[in-house]
Structure formats: C-alpha cells, structure tokens
Amino acid sequence: MADARATMARLRGRLRVAILIVSLADLIVLDLPALLTHLDVYVLAWPVVAGYLTLLVLLAVEGVLITRGRSWGWWRWPALGLTLAISVLVNALIPAEEVPGYANWPLDGIGWIAVVLLFDLDLTVLLAVLAAHFATNFAHLAIAGELAPAAAINLGTDVVTIGAFQVMAGVATGMLRRAAASAARAAEAEEGVRALEMIAARVHEDRRRRSERLDAEVRPLLVGLADGRLDPAAEQTRRESAIAAARMRRLFAEGDDVDDRLLHELQACVDVAERRGVLVDLATQGSWPGLPLDVRRGLTEAPVRVLSTARNWARVTVLGTDSGVSVSVVADGDAAGIPAEADGAVTITTVEDEDRLWVKATWQTT
C-alpha cells in the first residue's frame, strides 16, 4: 500500500505538470498571437499586456512550486484575486463587439490559471470561480447593450467549449484526490492489520517463552513432590517451593502492561513473601528508564531468592541514578543459592552478618 500511495503521488504530480503545460501552451500559442494582433483594438493596450505578463509569472511560480514539491497554500487566494481582477480589467478594455471575438484572449486563459491555482481544492470552488469569470463577459455585453441573441450565442458557445475542458481538468484532479485518499485509508487499514498480527505474534512468543521457563523451573519440583523424592516438610523443599512461587509470580508479572515493569515484577515477589507472613518494606528512590527483560530478570533474581527465604522481615530498596539501577534487599535469611552474577550485565554483591543478609544487584548504563 505504500507503493500505491507513492504511485498516486506520482500521478498527482504528473497531472499537475500536465495542467501547467496546457495552461502555458494556451497562453503562448493561442493567447499571445491574439494579444499581439489586437493591440490596436483595446481601449488601453499596456494594462492588457501587463495582465498577460502577470499570468505568465503566476505559471512560472507554479513551475517552481512543482519542482519543490509544494502547493500554493494560503497564497492561492491573493493570486486568484489578482487573476479575477485581470479578467475584469482586460474585459473592460475590450470593446463590447470584440467580447465574443478573438481579441478576448482572457476568456480561456483566465480559466486555466484558475485550474492551476485550485488544483488541490474541491471542484465546486473551481466551478464558482469559472462562473464568476464567464459572468464578467456577459455582464460587459449587457452593460454595453450588446447582449443580442447572436452575440450571446457566440459567447455562450465559447464559454461551453472552453469551460468544458477546464471543468474536466478539475474533475480529473478531484478523482485523483479521492483515489489518493482511498489508497491512504487502505494503507492505514493494512498497517493496522499488520500491527495487530505483529502484536499477536509477540504475545504468542512471549507466552511460549514463559511457559518453557516455567516448565523448566517448576516441573522438577512438582515431579519430586509427586514421586516422593522431595519431603514437603523439609526446609530445603519449602525453600525451593517459595523460590519457585516467587519466580512464577514474576513471570506472570512480566506479561502485564504497566508503566514501570521492574517495580511491578518486584511487587509480585514481595506479595509472595508477604503471603508467607514476612513483613516487607519496599522503597524507591530516583528514576530509571524502561529496562530490557534480561536486565530486569538479572536485577530481580537475587532479590527473589532472598525474599523467598526471609523468615520474618525484609527491606527492598530500588535506586535509580544517572549511572544505573540497583535493587538491594536486607532480610533475616541466608546466602545459600544466591548467584555470584546474573544475566543482563548485572553484578551481584552479597554481605552476610550473623542473622542478617544484604544482597545488591546492580546494572550500569554504560
């Protein structure tokens, strides 16, 4: 769909160039000879020449805008007002009997300039401008008392012939705009479907990884309890069960959509300890960015073990600084099974003093 939008943009640009070429050809090939051969017909020639040159300047500006990929924007309205003023001025300087004739070159030239200026607007705007422009010519005849049937028919024929081409150009631009809008909506819809598919694939992969990790950590414990190899009353079994429960809660918490995943996963581990009757105090200081999953696991693995083996109390502190993040736990537990290092470039520091254990997991941003 991105290719479709690019194609529509190219077609729109080419149509804009084509309209510019037609307008320029009309002014040079048709209108310039009419101007030069009727200089003696106009009441005053130099304003007519100045109006013609002004229209050429407007087309030159359009060419510059096309090369730069820009539109007229707000400036289209002053330019359009100037174009209609030229239409009125030149028409006023043409004798009434010449209005249906060849000397009235603005009859078609002004309309093509309007098509250029109103390229990216609705067709109704172009129709209103063309109607105002053509009405000027009929008004001239009426004011001069020359609106005889023959003159009106001649002028009307010119208006229908010239206006039909200009209206068709406006219709073509409108159809192209609608096609481009339709392509854009289709592209947005397709991108939305792709985004949903990517999200579903990621969710499925995340669930698969969590299931495999949970199976690897919990299955041996459950099998040992089922076949009698592990004694539920043994301290080591209860310890491993508490650690497994905390890890399960952490795995479940990893899939939650929250702003601070690290704190959310730590809170899940704290909940497990509190359910065992351990009094846990959780404090935070500073701030930290969104951390990858392996870093969060590295920061929480040692605290999980400490909280799971704490007997009566524990204090968890999360500290975020410009240089990194640390998670420290002080509890009345022991250091058995605390890893010396963790995943995700996390370092583990352990200090044990009689019945008090202090463990700190640190991740440096550098």
N, C-alpha and C positions, 0 to 999 in steps of 0.2 A: 504493500500500500504506500510505502514511502516513495517507491518508483512511480506509482500512479500520481501522487501529488507533485513529484518533480516533473512528470510529463505534462500535467495540467499547467504547471507554472511556465514551462517552456512554450506551450501552445498559447497561453495568455500573452506572453511576451512577444511571440511572433505575430499574433493578431494585432497587438498594439503597434508593432513596426509596420505591418501591412496598412493599417489605417493612416499612419503617418505618411507613408509613401503615396497613398491615394490622395490625401489632402494636399501634399506638396505638389504632386503632379497636376492636380486640379488648379492650384494657384498659378503654377508656372506655365503649363501647357495650354490651359483654357482661359484663365482669367487675365494673365499678363497681356496676351495679344488684344483681348477685349479692352483692357485699360489703355494700352498704348494707342490703339486705333480710334479711341473715342475721347481723347484728352480735350478736344475742342467742343465736345458735347456737354461736358459738365459745367455747371454754373461757376465753380471754382475748382481748378484741377489739383492744386497742391495738397489740399486736405484728403482728396481721394487717393493720391499717391502715398501720402503719409499713412493712411489707413491700410493700404495694401502692404507696405513695408512692415507695419506693426504686426500684421497677421503672419508674415514670414518670420518675424522674430519669435512669435509665440510657437511656431512649429520648430524653430531652432532650439528653443528651450525644451520642448517635448523630446527632441532627439537627445539632448544632454541628460534629461531625466531617465530616459530609457537605458542609456549606456551605464548609468549609475544605479540602475535598479530601483528607482524611486518614483513616487507619484506626485501629482500636483499638491495634494493635501488641501490645506485651507486656502492656498494661493489660487486655486481654481476659480474661486468666486470673484476676486478682483479681475482676473484675466477674462472670465466670462462676461463680467460687466463691461469691460473695455471692448470686447468683441461685439456685444449688442450695441454699444454706443457707436462703433464704426458702422454697423448696419444702418442705424438711424441716420448718421451723418451723411454717409455716401448716398443713401436713398434720397435724402433731402436735396442733394446737389445734382440729382439726375432729373432732367425734365420729365414730366408726367408721361409724355408719349413714349419715352425710352424705357420706362419701368418694365414692360414685358419684353424688352429687346435685349440685344447682345451687350449693350453698354452696362446693363445691370449685373455686372460680374459678381457682386457680393451675394446675389440670390443663392448660389450654390456654395461659394467659398466660405461664407459665414457658418453655414450648416456643418461643413466638415470640420471647421475649427471647434464647433460645439461638441461634435462627436469625440474629438481628441481630448478636450478638457473634461468631458463627462464619462470617460471610458469606464471607470470603476464605480459608477453610480447607477441607480435604478433607471429603467427605460422611461418611466413617467417623467423624470426630470428632463431628459433629452426631448421628449415629446413637447413638454411645456415650453422649452427654450425655442425649439423649431417653430412652434405655433406663434410665439411672440415675434420671432424674426420674420416669418412669412406675412404675419398680420401687418407689419410695418409697410410692406409693399402695397397691400390692398388699401391701407389707410391713406397712403400717398395718393393713390388714384382717386379715392373717394373725396379727399380734401380738394384735390385739383379739379374735381368734377369730370374726371375721365374714366369713371368706372362703368364704361359701356359694356354691353354683353360681350362684344368681340374681344375687348381688352381684358375683361375679367376671365374669359375662357382661355385666352392665350397665357395669361399669368397663372391661372389655375393649372393648366397643363404642365407648365414648367415646374410649378410647386410640387405637383404629384410625381412627376418624373424624377426630379432631383431629390425630393424628400423621401421617396421610396427607398433609394439606395442608402441614404443616411439612416433611416429608421431600421433597415435590415442590418446595417453595421451595428446599431445599438442593440438589436435583438441578438445578434451573434455574440456580442460581449456579455449580455445577460445570461445567455445559455451557457457560456463558458464559465461564468462565475458560479452558476448553480451546479454545474458539473464539478467544479473545483471544490465547492462546499460539500457536495455529496461524497467526493473522494476523501475529503478530510474527515468527515463523520465516519465513513467506513474504516479509515485508517485508525481513528481513535478507538472504534469498537474492536478492531482486530488487536490493537495493542492492549486493550483491556482484557481480552480473552487470553492473550499470551501471558500477561501479568498474573492472571488467576491460575493459569496452568503452571507457571513457574513457582508460585506460592504453594500450590498443591504438591508439586514435586518436592519442594524443600521440606514441607511439613511431613510428607511421607518418609523422606530420607532421614529427617531428624527423629521421627518415631522409630524407624528401623534401628538407628544407631543406639538410641536409648534402650530399646528392647534387647539388643545384643549385649550392651554393657550391663543392664540389669540381670540378664540371664547369667552372664559370667560371674557376677558378684554374689548373687543370691542363690543360684541353683546349688552350688556345693554345700552351702549351709543348710538348705532345705533337705537335700538328699542325705546329709549326715544326720540330721534330726530324724528323718523318716526311717533310715535303716539302723538307728541305734548307735552309730559310731560316735555321735556327739551327745553329751549329757546336758539336758536343758537346765539342770541345777548348777552346772559347773560355771565358775566365774568367767573362764575364757569363752565359753559358749555364749553366755549372756553379753559379754563384751562384744563379741563378733556380731551378735544379733543387733545390738544397739548401733554399731557402726553401719551395718547393712541397712537398717531402718533409716538412719540419717542420710545415707547415700541415696536411698530410694526417694526420700523427700526432696533431696537436692536435684535429682534427675527430673522429677516431676516439675519442680520449680523452674528448671531451665527452659521449659517449653512455654512458660507464661509470658504474656505480652505486657511488660511493665517498663517503667522508665529506667529504674536502677536495678539491673539484673543481679549484680553482685550482692547488694544488700538484701534483695528478695530471696536469693538462694541461701544466704547466711541465716535469714529469719526462719526459713524452713528447717534448718539444722537446729536452731535454737528451740523451735517448737517441739522437736523430738526430745530434747533434753528436758524441757520443762514438763513434758508429759511423764517423765520418769521421776519427777519431784525435785529436779535440780533447779536452784534459784539462779537465773541467768540475767546478767545486766549487759545490754547491748548499747554501745555508744559510738557515735561517728563524729569525725572532725575533718574539715576540708572538703574538697570535691575531687572527682575523678571522672575521666571520660568513659564512654562505652567500651568495655573490655571484651576481647575475644573469648570464646568458650574455653579454650585450653588454658588461658590465663586465669579465668575465674575458677576453673577446677583446681588449678595449682594453688591459688590463694585460699581455697576452702577445704582442701583435702586434709591438711593437718588440723585445722580447727574442728572439722567433723570428727576426727578421732578423739580429740581432747574433750569435746562436748559429750561424745558418746560414752566416755569412761569417767567423766566427772561424777563424784559421789554426792556432793551437797551443793556446791556453788561454782559459778564460773562468771568471768567477766570478759566480754568480747569488745575489742576496740578496732574500728576501721578508720585509718588515717590516710587522707589523700593530700599529696603535695605536688609541687611542680615537677619533682623528680620521680614520682612513682606512687604506688599504693601499697599499703601494708595492712595485714589483718593479724592482730595479736590476741591470744587467749591466755588468761590466767585462771587456773582451776585447781581443785584439790584432787588431782588424778596422778597418773604415772605416765612415763615417756615410752612405754612399750608400744612398738609398732609405729611410732612417729617417723615418717620418712626423712632422710637426710636432705633430700632435694625433691622438687616437684616439677611437673610439666610447665611449659609456657614460660621458661626462663625465670622461674620463681625460686628464690632461695629460702631455705628454712633454717631458723635459729631456735634452738631448744635449750632451756635452762631449767634444771630440776633442783629444788631445795626442800629436803625433807618431804612434807606432805603437800607442797605447792609446786605446780608445774607452769612454766611460762613458755609459750610457743609463738613464734612470729614468722609469718610468711610475707615476703617482700617481692614486689615486682617493680623493676626500674624501667622508666620510659625509654631510656637510651639503649 
